[in-house]
Amino acid sequence: MQKLLVITVMMAFATPGCLDGFKESFVSCDNITGECKYEILRGNEYSRLHIEVNYVTGNAPDSDALNLLKQRIKEVTDKSTVTVSQSSFGSTDNSYTLEEIVDLEASERTEFKGGNTFVVHILYLNGEFSDNSQALGIAYSGTSFVMFKEKIEDASFLLISSKDIEKAVIVHEFGHLLGLVNKGYQSPHDHEDPDHPHHSNNEESVMYWAIESQDIGNQLDGQPPNNFDEYDLDDLSLLKQGKL
């Protein structure tokens, strides 16, 4: 998240080579964050979307956050059905490099796109991202992102609950899989933050840079947004129509 914002997007963008050979069946779009946006948004090739969640024991996703993500997917894509599966695994680590995250996905993930179903993979980890301890989430490939459950809980305070933060972060990271903002396309709207590439300059957008940072409470007034703003939605509509 942020400065190394590269956190979500940037990390993947800068290091696509880390994913080389991750899965032989992967096509090129799977290796770079945002490159699978058309397959996710449209329903002609993949009419269904499945979300596979693997979580470190004791760090399961909040059910409301998963339900909100399903709702957002149905709102912005042409998928007829959105399903979720979950499984836990053990880990004694409390800090994860990008390479370790990719290795964890390779060992825990069991579902991949095929037939009429596109698959998004989410890792829920304890601990923190070794390259940026402020990160609450990272989108690191065309189909995958990670959520740092303990960091999300630590980011909460009196006025903002961990559940509200988790809802915002999970939609934010999914937004990066959709290419927001300006990843692989150029928006007709001036809504990318020049200081935080591939993030919105609008504090009321879920794609605002601070959403995925532990400093979220100091950057936002009130509850964090968990929905795309009008410019985000217009970008997604134009991408879906093939106009971007």
Secondary structure, 3 states (H helix, E strand, C coil): CCCCCHHHHHHHHHCHHHHCCCCCCCCHHHHCCCCCHHHHHCCCCCCEEEEEEEEECCCCCCHHHHHHHHHHHHHHCCCCEEEEEEEEECCCCCEECHHHHHHHHHHHCCCCCECCEEEEEEEEECCEECCECCECEEECCCCEEEEEHHHHHHHCECCECHHHHHHHHHHHHHHHHCCCCCCCCCCCCCCECCCCCCCECCCCCCCEHHHHECCHHHHCCCCCCCCCCHHHHHHHHHHHCCCC
